[in-house]
Amino acid sequence: MFAVGRAYGGGRWFDGGAFAGKRAMLSVTVGGPSEVYSDVGIYAPINEILYPIHHGIFGFTGFTVIEPIVVYGPNRIDDAARADYLARYRERLLSLDSAPTLPQLNTAQYEGFVRRDAHM
């Protein structure tokens, strides 16, 4: 699906990408608590970890990127926390059209740096 010539290339990327007008969202689980995915944690903040997918795949091919659903340490949470995550996930799925999105790149701001007709 994300092959050159089909999903991108020939001047089609970011807001002019093949999937412009469509929305994409990651739903992921990670092994540790949210604190370890922060500026002071062992790992980078989760948005930095997901950036290559959000920006380099979804955004690059034209998708509007919905804020991700991240479940931290699902094997370490109690039933109440699990129920809360599931309720939030359900609510998100029922409201995808209005769900919050990540900032999108406006390629017009970069016209002096990138040729839109360049072939990849």
N, C-alpha and C positions, 0 to 999 in steps of 0.2 A: 504494500500500500504506500509506503514512503519511498518509493523508487524515483530516481532522477528521471525527468521527462513525464512522470505521472503526477507526483505530488509536489515537485518543485523543479526549477530549472527554466531556462528560456526567459529569464526576467520575472518569473513568478515566485515571489517570496514575501514573507511577513504579510502586511495588509493587502498585498496583491497576490497572495498565494492561492493555490488550488482549492484550499478549504476555507477561504474567506467567507464569512457569514455563518460558519458552523462553530459549535462550541465543543470544547474537550475538557475533561476533568480527570485528575488522578485520584484514586482512592487507594491508600497504602497503609500497611501496618509496619511498624518499626519495633525492634526488640526492646528498647529501653524507654525510660520515662522521658517526658518532654524536656526536663532540665539538662539532659546530656546532649540535646540537640539545640544548643543555644550558644551565645557568645562566650559564656563561661563554662560550657560543658566540654565533654571529651570530643564531641563531634561538632561540626559546623551547624548553624541554624538550619532547620529543615528546608526553608525556602532556598537556601544556597545549595543544598544537596540536590533538590529537585530542579534547580535552574536549567541544567542542560536539557532536561525533558521539556519543561515548560517553554523555554525560550528557543532552544536549539532544534526541537522537533515540532512541538505543537505550534508555537508562535511562528517559526520559520515557514511552515507550510500553510499559514494563514488562519489557523484556528484562533478564536477568542478563548482565552484560557481561564477557566473557572477556578477559583481558589480550591486547593486540594482538601480532601478529607483525609486526615492522618489520625490513626489510632496508635497511641503510644503504649508499648508493652502489653498487648492484649492477653498474654499468658500470665500477667502479674496483677490484673485488675479483678475486683470483686463483681458480683452479679449486678449491683446497682450501677457501677461505672459502665459495665458492658451494656446495660439497658439504656443508659444515657447516650453512649456512642451510637447505638443502633437507632435510637429515636432521632438523633441529629442527622444521621445518614439518611434515614427515611425522609425527613423533612427536606433535606437537600435534593434528593432525587425527585421529590414532588414539586420542587420549585427551580428546576434547572434553568428555565428561561429568565428568571430574575435573580439567580444566584450571583454573589459578588465575583468579580473577575480581577485578574492581575493586570497591571498596566500593559498596554500594547505598544509596539514600536510603530512609529509613523515614518515610513520610508522617505517621505517628502523632505524630512529634515536632513537626509543624508544624500540627496541627489548630487551634490558636488563631489561626493566620495565614491559613489557606486553607480555603475552603468546599469540601467534597468534592462537593456537589451542584451546584456552579456549572457552567453550560453554557458551552462555548467556541464 
